[in-house]
Amino acid sequence: MQHIQPHVTNETAKLCTVVLGLPDSTGGAPAASETYDAKSYESVIRGVYPTDEDIKREMDAVLEVLLRHGVEVLRPDPIENYNQIFARDVAFVIEDKLFISNLISDRARESEAFAPIWQRVGRSNLEQLPEDIHVEGGDVLLYNDILFIGTYFGSDYSSYKTARTNKRAVDFFREYFPHKTIIPIELIKHDTDPMRSVLHLDCAFQPVSRGRAIVYKEGMLHRESFGLIREIFGGDENLFEITPLEAYLMNTNIFSLSPDTIISERNFVRLNQHLRQAWGMTVEEVPYYEVSKQGGLLRCSTMPLVRE
């Protein structure tokens, strides 16, 4: 079994090795009371929760793009009748460390299925987080010496299923990476209305290309957060602001293959046109609308282990 040396310092460097989630046996539509994000809740209530066939068709399209670009693709072990689509939240790499998340109890078995990946990485590069540190990979975005962390500091944190990353996580990463600038961004939370909830930071913000980013400022609790992002990225010309409807459709949740190439949902017409025409990027379009009904999209489904 070949050893993998994790290495990720930003969201856009050339992708070498990635874990892609599994679509084969998700367990079907849960009861509304069993959902743990606002988009899934809405999909169940409206009777539009995606089928395994639709999910597999869409994830296979992503797999084809990854392989065509020469990316090594790993998969977790399959668990029958269990949702394993969103690999991003199970673990995440910062520099040369693979951090294993403390997932909510509804998703705990997803970590078990990553056992072959833990073995390939090896103990010296694995970091199991203490139990009091709540964090999922969708809330951790890397921008070289800056680490953006989506979070929620409200006293009612524990009452939200959609609050996944706590203040203790922010403090932990400040201690662990003293050489990095840690920027917490508080997000709006709601368990049943996806128009009033941002599950993870990558549903409101994502760096793309060189010094550019997609951002949904209405998803951030504090105006200062958007102002800081605008300052870091050098002004409005380097930001693509999305609308509330585009945020609902998850336009920020694309996935970078390199500084010049991204995978995006084919219905993100305004965004994809801007990426191509204004920023000169190559856009690999795939169908991913059905997967989005479960509260995640392309970044959520992929967990990079190695970028150049």
C-alpha positions as CSV (number, residue, x, y, z in Angstrom):
1,M,0.0,0.0,0.0
2,Q,1.6,3.2,-1.2
3,H,2.0,5.9,1.5
4,I,0.3,9.3,0.9
5,Q,2.0,12.4,2.1
6,P,-0.8,15.0,2.6
7,H,-0.1,18.5,1.4
8,V,-2.7,21.3,1.0
9,T,-2.0,25.0,1.5
10,N,-4.8,26.6,-0.5
11,E,-8.0,25.9,-2.4
12,T,-6.7,26.3,-5.9
13,A,-3.2,24.6,-6.4
14,K,-3.1,21.8,-8.9
15,L,-5.0,18.8,-7.5
16,C,-3.1,15.5,-7.3
17,T,-5.0,13.2,-5.0
18,V,-8.6,13.5,-3.7
19,V,-11.2,11.5,-1.8
20,L,-14.6,11.5,-3.6
21,G,-17.7,10.5,-1.7
22,L,-19.9,7.5,-2.6
23,P,-23.3,7.6,-4.2
24,D,-24.3,3.9,-4.3
25,S,-26.5,3.3,-1.3
26,T,-27.5,6.5,0.5
27,G,-30.5,5.0,2.4
28,G,-33.1,6.9,0.6
29,A,-35.2,9.9,1.8
30,P,-35.1,10.3,5.6
31,A,-38.0,11.5,7.7
32,A,-38.1,15.3,8.0
33,S,-37.2,15.0,11.7
34,E,-34.1,13.0,10.8
35,T,-32.6,15.5,8.5
36,Y,-29.7,17.6,9.8
37,D,-29.5,20.5,7.3
38,A,-32.1,23.0,6.0
39,K,-31.8,22.0,2.3
40,S,-32.4,18.3,3.0
41,Y,-35.3,19.2,5.3
42,E,-36.9,21.2,2.5
43,S,-36.3,18.5,-0.1
44,V,-38.1,15.9,2.1
45,I,-41.0,18.3,2.8
46,R,-41.4,19.0,-0.9
47,G,-41.0,15.4,-1.9
48,V,-38.0,16.1,-4.2
49,Y,-35.3,14.2,-2.3
50,P,-32.9,12.8,-4.8
51,T,-32.7,9.1,-5.7
52,D,-29.5,7.0,-5.6
53,E,-29.7,6.7,-9.4
54,D,-29.7,10.5,-9.9
55,I,-26.9,10.9,-7.4
56,K,-24.7,8.2,-9.0
57,R,-25.2,9.7,-12.4
58,E,-24.1,13.1,-11.2
59,M,-21.1,11.9,-9.1
60,D,-20.0,9.7,-12.0
61,A,-19.8,12.8,-14.1
62,V,-17.4,14.4,-11.5
63,L,-15.4,11.2,-11.4
64,E,-14.9,11.3,-15.2
65,V,-13.6,14.9,-15.0
66,L,-11.2,14.1,-12.2
67,L,-9.8,11.1,-14.0
68,R,-9.5,13.0,-17.3
69,H,-7.4,15.6,-15.5
70,G,-5.0,12.9,-14.2
71,V,-6.2,13.1,-10.5
72,E,-5.8,10.1,-8.3
73,V,-9.2,9.4,-6.9
74,L,-9.8,7.5,-3.6
75,R,-13.1,6.3,-2.2
76,P,-14.2,5.4,1.3
77,D,-15.4,1.9,2.1
78,P,-19.1,1.5,1.2
79,I,-21.7,1.3,3.9
80,E,-25.0,0.0,2.8
81,N,-28.0,2.3,3.3
82,Y,-25.8,5.2,4.6
83,N,-25.2,8.6,3.1
84,Q,-21.5,8.9,2.2
85,I,-21.7,11.7,-0.4
86,F,-20.0,14.5,1.4
87,A,-16.4,13.4,2.0
88,R,-15.3,17.0,2.7
89,D,-16.6,17.0,6.3
90,V,-15.1,13.7,7.4
91,A,-11.5,15.1,7.4
92,F,-9.5,17.9,5.9
93,V,-5.8,18.7,5.2
94,I,-4.0,21.7,6.4
95,E,-0.3,21.8,5.3
96,D,0.9,18.2,6.0
97,K,-1.7,17.2,8.6
98,L,-4.9,15.3,8.0
99,F,-7.4,16.3,10.7
100,I,-10.1,13.9,11.5
101,S,-13.4,15.7,12.2
102,N,-15.7,15.1,15.1
103,L,-18.8,14.6,13.0
104,I,-22.3,14.9,14.5
105,S,-23.7,11.6,15.7
106,D,-26.0,11.3,12.6
107,R,-22.8,11.0,10.5
108,A,-20.4,9.1,12.8
109,R,-20.1,6.0,10.7
110,E,-18.7,8.0,7.8
111,S,-15.3,8.2,9.6
112,E,-15.2,4.4,10.0
113,A,-15.4,4.1,6.2
114,F,-12.2,6.2,5.8
115,A,-10.1,3.6,7.6
116,P,-8.1,2.6,4.4
117,I,-7.3,6.2,3.8
118,W,-6.1,6.7,7.4
119,Q,-3.8,3.7,6.8
120,R,-2.3,5.2,3.7
121,V,-1.6,8.5,5.3
122,G,-0.1,7.0,8.4
123,R,-0.1,8.0,12.1
124,S,2.5,10.7,11.8
125,N,0.4,12.8,9.5
126,L,-3.0,12.1,11.2
127,E,-4.5,14.4,13.9
128,Q,-7.6,13.2,15.8
129,L,-9.3,16.3,17.2
130,P,-10.3,16.4,20.9
131,E,-14.0,15.8,21.5
132,D,-14.8,19.3,22.5
133,I,-13.6,20.7,19.2
134,H,-16.4,20.7,16.7
135,V,-15.4,21.4,13.1
136,E,-16.2,20.1,9.7
137,G,-14.2,20.5,6.5
138,G,-16.8,22.6,4.8
139,D,-16.0,25.3,7.4
140,V,-12.2,25.3,6.8
141,L,-10.9,27.2,3.8
142,L,-7.1,27.7,3.1
143,Y,-5.6,30.7,1.5
144,N,-1.8,30.1,2.0
145,D,-0.9,31.9,5.3
146,I,-4.6,32.7,6.0
147,L,-7.1,30.2,7.4
148,F,-10.7,31.1,7.1
149,I,-13.0,29.3,9.5
150,G,-16.8,29.3,9.3
151,T,-18.3,29.3,12.7
152,Y,-21.1,30.4,15.0
153,F,-20.5,32.0,18.4
154,G,-24.1,32.5,19.6
155,S,-25.1,31.2,23.1
156,D,-27.7,29.1,21.3
157,Y,-25.0,27.2,19.3
158,S,-26.1,23.8,20.6
159,S,-29.7,24.3,19.6
160,Y,-28.8,24.4,15.9
161,K,-28.2,21.2,13.9
162,T,-26.6,23.5,11.2
163,A,-24.0,24.9,13.6
164,R,-21.0,22.6,13.0
165,T,-17.9,24.5,14.0
166,N,-17.5,26.0,17.5
167,K,-15.3,28.7,19.1
168,R,-13.1,26.0,20.6
169,A,-12.1,25.0,17.1
170,V,-11.1,28.5,16.2
171,D,-9.0,28.7,19.4
172,F,-7.4,25.3,18.7
173,F,-6.2,26.3,15.2
174,R,-4.8,29.6,16.5
175,E,-2.7,27.5,18.9
176,Y,-1.8,24.8,16.3
177,F,-0.8,27.2,13.5
178,P,0.7,30.3,15.3
179,H,2.3,31.3,12.0
180,K,-1.1,31.6,10.2
181,T,-3.7,34.3,10.4
182,I,-6.9,32.7,11.6
183,I,-10.1,34.5,10.4
184,P,-13.4,33.3,11.9
185,I,-16.5,34.2,9.9
186,E,-19.8,33.8,11.7
187,L,-22.6,32.4,9.5
188,I,-26.3,32.7,9.6
189,K,-28.0,29.6,10.9
190,H,-31.5,28.0,10.5
191,D,-32.3,24.4,10.6
192,T,-35.3,24.3,8.2
193,D,-35.2,27.3,5.9
194,P,-32.3,27.1,3.4
195,M,-32.9,30.7,2.4
196,R,-32.0,31.7,5.9
197,S,-29.2,29.3,6.6
198,V,-25.6,28.8,5.6
199,L,-24.5,25.3,6.6
200,H,-20.7,25.7,6.0
201,L,-18.4,28.6,5.0
202,D,-18.0,27.1,1.5
203,C,-21.7,27.8,1.0
204,A,-21.0,31.5,1.4
205,F,-17.4,32.0,0.2
206,Q,-14.6,30.3,-1.8
207,P,-11.3,31.4,-3.2
208,V,-10.9,30.6,-6.9
209,S,-8.1,31.3,-9.5
210,R,-5.3,33.7,-8.4
211,G,-6.4,36.2,-5.8
212,R,-10.1,36.0,-6.6
213,A,-13.1,34.6,-4.8
214,I,-16.8,34.0,-4.9
215,V,-18.7,35.4,-2.0
216,Y,-22.2,35.7,-0.6
217,K,-22.1,38.5,1.9
218,E,-25.7,38.1,3.1
219,G,-24.7,34.7,4.5
220,M,-22.3,36.3,7.0
221,L,-23.6,37.5,10.3
222,H,-21.3,40.5,10.5
223,R,-20.7,43.1,7.7
224,E,-17.0,43.3,8.8
225,S,-16.4,39.8,7.6
226,F,-17.2,40.8,4.0
227,G,-15.1,43.9,4.3
228,L,-12.1,41.9,5.5
229,I,-12.5,39.5,2.5
230,R,-12.7,42.4,0.1
231,E,-9.5,43.9,1.6
232,I,-7.6,40.6,1.5
233,F,-8.6,40.0,-2.2
234,G,-7.8,43.5,-3.3
235,G,-11.2,45.0,-4.0
236,D,-14.6,44.3,-5.7
237,E,-13.0,43.6,-9.1
238,N,-11.6,40.4,-7.6
239,L,-14.8,39.2,-6.1
240,F,-17.9,37.6,-7.7
241,E,-20.9,38.4,-5.5
242,I,-23.8,36.0,-5.7
243,T,-27.4,36.7,-5.1
244,P,-29.6,35.0,-2.4
245,L,-31.1,32.7,-5.1
246,E,-27.6,31.8,-6.3
247,A,-26.6,31.1,-2.8
248,Y,-29.6,28.8,-2.3
249,L,-28.5,26.9,-5.4
250,M,-25.0,26.8,-3.9
251,N,-23.0,28.8,-6.5
252,T,-20.0,29.2,-4.2
253,N,-19.6,25.4,-3.8
254,I,-17.6,24.7,-6.9
255,F,-14.2,22.8,-6.9
256,S,-10.8,23.9,-8.2
257,L,-8.6,21.5,-10.2
258,S,-5.9,24.1,-10.6
259,P,-5.6,27.9,-10.5
260,D,-7.1,28.0,-14.0
261,T,-9.6,25.2,-14.0
262,I,-12.7,24.5,-11.9
263,I,-15.6,22.0,-11.9
264,S,-18.9,23.8,-11.7
265,E,-22.6,23.0,-11.9
266,R,-23.9,23.4,-15.5
267,N,-26.8,25.6,-14.4
268,F,-24.6,28.2,-12.8
269,V,-24.9,30.3,-16.0
270,R,-23.9,33.7,-14.7
271,L,-21.0,32.4,-12.6
272,N,-19.6,30.1,-15.3
273,Q,-19.8,32.9,-17.9
274,H,-17.9,35.3,-15.6
275,L,-15.2,32.7,-14.8
276,R,-14.6,32.1,-18.5
277,Q,-15.0,35.6,-19.9
278,A,-13.8,37.9,-17.1
279,W,-11.3,35.7,-15.3
280,G,-10.1,33.5,-18.3
281,M,-10.7,30.2,-16.5
282,T,-11.5,26.8,-17.9
283,V,-14.9,25.6,-16.6
284,E,-15.7,21.9,-16.6
285,E,-19.5,21.8,-16.3
286,V,-21.3,18.9,-14.7
287,P,-24.9,18.1,-13.6
288,Y,-25.1,18.3,-9.8
289,Y,-28.5,19.8,-9.1
290,E,-29.9,16.6,-7.5
291,V,-27.0,16.3,-5.1
292,S,-27.5,19.9,-4.1
293,K,-30.9,19.0,-2.7
294,Q,-29.0,17.4,0.2
295,G,-27.3,20.6,1.2
296,G,-23.9,20.2,-0.5
297,L,-22.3,20.5,-3.9
298,L,-19.0,20.0,-5.5
299,R,-16.6,21.1,-2.8
300,C,-18.6,19.2,-0.2
301,S,-18.2,15.9,-2.2
302,T,-14.4,16.1,-2.5
303,M,-11.7,16.1,0.1
304,P,-8.2,16.9,-1.3
305,L,-5.3,15.0,0.2
306,V,-2.5,16.4,-2.1
307,R,-2.2,19.6,-4.0
308,E,1.0,20.8,-5.6
